[in-house]
Amino acid sequence: MITVFENHSEYGMLGVIGSNRMIADAIYWDKWNVGEVYAWDTLKSVHLSLGGVQDLVESVDAIDGMIMMTQYDVPWKQDIFDGFDFYDISQSKEFYWQDIKWV
């Protein structure tokens, strides 16, 4: 991810799972459709492959908070989407309003 930032100053935020469409109610947990990740719990590993990735990076409308790496400091706007499940959508929207790409 650091290499992507070093080579692409236009990218402001990177993640591993996202959505290529904005959802009106901002409830994404069952609507993520881009990305891939391996996750582990105490008993097993899980490979989640949502597809939608053609290159090393893929532009999306929202990034899941599993991991969000930012290249630029953009303040969190907690007054727009509050609560645990909406911080990632709030920050994705903030980058959109600032006209900074996220992938």
C-alpha positions as CSV (number, residue, x, y, z in Angstrom):
1,M,0.0,0.0,0.0
2,I,2.9,2.3,0.7
3,T,4.2,1.7,-2.8
4,V,0.8,2.6,-4.3
5,F,0.8,5.9,-2.3
6,E,4.4,6.7,-3.3
7,N,3.6,6.2,-7.0
8,H,0.1,7.7,-7.0
9,S,-0.3,11.0,-5.2
10,E,-3.9,11.2,-6.5
11,Y,-5.0,8.4,-4.2
12,G,-6.0,9.5,-0.8
13,M,-7.3,6.3,0.9
14,L,-6.8,2.5,0.3
15,G,-8.6,-0.5,1.7
16,V,-9.1,-4.2,1.0
17,I,-12.9,-4.4,0.6
18,G,-15.2,-1.8,-0.8
19,S,-18.3,-1.1,-2.9
20,N,-18.4,0.4,-6.3
21,R,-21.8,2.0,-5.6
22,M,-23.2,4.2,-2.8
23,I,-26.0,2.6,-0.8
24,A,-28.8,5.1,0.2
25,D,-29.1,3.8,3.8
26,A,-25.3,3.4,4.1
27,I,-25.7,-0.1,5.5
28,Y,-22.9,-1.9,3.6
29,W,-22.0,-5.0,5.7
30,D,-23.9,-7.3,3.2
31,K,-23.3,-5.1,0.1
32,W,-19.5,-4.9,-0.2
33,N,-18.7,-6.1,-3.8
34,V,-15.1,-5.3,-4.5
35,G,-11.9,-6.7,-3.0
36,E,-10.3,-9.7,-1.3
37,V,-9.1,-10.6,2.1
38,Y,-8.0,-13.5,4.3
39,A,-9.3,-13.4,7.9
40,W,-8.6,-15.7,10.8
41,D,-10.5,-16.5,13.9
42,T,-9.4,-18.9,16.6
43,L,-10.5,-22.0,14.7
44,K,-10.1,-21.4,11.0
45,S,-9.1,-19.0,8.2
46,V,-11.6,-17.5,5.8
47,H,-10.9,-16.3,2.3
48,L,-13.3,-13.6,1.2
49,S,-13.1,-12.8,-2.5
50,L,-15.7,-10.4,-3.7
51,G,-14.3,-9.9,-7.2
52,G,-14.5,-6.6,-9.1
53,V,-10.8,-6.0,-9.1
54,Q,-9.2,-5.8,-12.5
55,D,-5.8,-4.1,-11.5
56,L,-3.7,-3.6,-8.4
57,V,-6.1,-0.9,-7.4
58,E,-9.8,-0.4,-8.2
59,S,-11.8,2.8,-7.6
60,V,-14.8,2.4,-5.3
61,D,-17.4,4.6,-3.7
62,A,-16.9,3.4,-0.1
63,I,-14.2,1.4,1.8
64,D,-14.8,-1.0,4.6
65,G,-13.2,-0.1,7.9
66,M,-11.4,-3.4,8.1
67,I,-8.4,-1.4,7.1
68,M,-8.3,2.2,5.8
69,M,-4.9,3.6,5.0
70,T,-4.8,7.3,4.2
71,Q,-2.2,9.4,2.4
72,Y,-3.7,12.7,3.5
73,D,-5.2,14.0,6.7
74,V,-8.9,14.6,6.4
75,P,-10.8,15.2,9.6
76,W,-13.4,12.6,10.7
77,K,-17.0,14.0,10.4
78,Q,-18.7,11.9,13.0
79,D,-21.8,14.2,12.9
80,I,-22.8,12.8,9.5
81,F,-22.7,9.1,10.2
82,D,-22.3,8.1,13.8
83,G,-21.8,4.8,15.5
84,F,-19.3,2.0,15.0
85,D,-20.6,0.7,11.7
86,F,-20.6,4.1,9.9
87,Y,-17.1,5.6,10.5
88,D,-15.8,4.0,7.3
89,I,-18.7,5.3,5.2
90,S,-18.3,8.7,6.8
91,Q,-14.6,8.9,5.9
92,S,-15.3,7.6,2.4
93,K,-17.8,10.4,1.9
94,E,-15.4,12.9,3.3
95,F,-12.7,12.0,0.8
96,Y,-15.4,12.2,-1.9
97,W,-16.3,15.7,-0.8
98,Q,-12.7,16.7,-0.7
99,D,-12.3,15.3,-4.3
100,I,-9.6,12.9,-3.2
101,K,-9.6,9.4,-4.8
102,W,-10.0,6.3,-2.7
103,V,-9.3,2.8,-4.0
